[in-house]
Amino acid sequence: QVQLVESGGGVVQPGRSLRLSCAASGFTFRNYGMHWVRQAPGKGLEWVAVIWYDGSNKYYADSVKGRFTFSRDNSKNTLYLQMNSLWAEDTAVYYCVRDRSVHYFDFWGQGTLVTVSS
Amino acid sequence: QSALTQPRSVSGSPGQSVTISCTGTSSDVDDYNFVSWYQHHPGKAPKLMIYDVNKRPSGVPDRFSGSKSGNTASLTISGLLAEDEADYYCCSNAATYTWVFGGGTKLTVL
């Protein structure tokens, strides 16, 4: 079955960096686009970024553009989200999500919590 | 891109029906037939319930249905069960290769 397992979350000081990973299994990873979606405490879901199945295209929400970089290694079935210049507003649970047809998200991971605090 | 507008909460008794609305703009909900709905039990992974406005993935009960009129999409849950109690989020494609979610609706089964 499809499994998406995020890791790399933790507590980080404002202005510092953090890299999240997402290990995928149970499907042909290289055939699917993937997303990151986040949820701040007590808030709703927010789309963060998408990467094409082959990594050729990436798009970002305005709130993270220029600070976050989305990448993937299809040989390792793994996604990465490099997060730089983190602010308190980036505090959230970050979900790794599989794309379908660039229309919707069909499988979600359990999420990893990122807390930006001094 | 502003979030889509959902009621903060809805409630219903077991066996009843509830409808959750999701209002967007001409740049998202009204412009695309790509509205999806997600069920989220806190602490768990969100689950896809409806995609492309009114399609159900395999395994989702037919008690869940979706529709859209203009810039407002709706999720209707009929024959409410206790297990339906959760947060529900709508989502739509917005500008080129961006997505926007609703603020979420907490469904309480009385």
Interface residues (C-beta under 8 A of the other chain):
Chain A: H35 V37 K43 G44 L45 E46 W47 V50 N57 Y59 A61 D62 Y95 R100 V102 H103 Y104 F105 D106 F107 W108 G109 Q110 G111
Chain B: Q1 A3 F34 S36 Y38 H40 K44 A45 P46 K47 L48 Y51 D52 P57 Y89 C91 N93 T96 Y97 T98 W99 V100 F101 G102 G103 G104
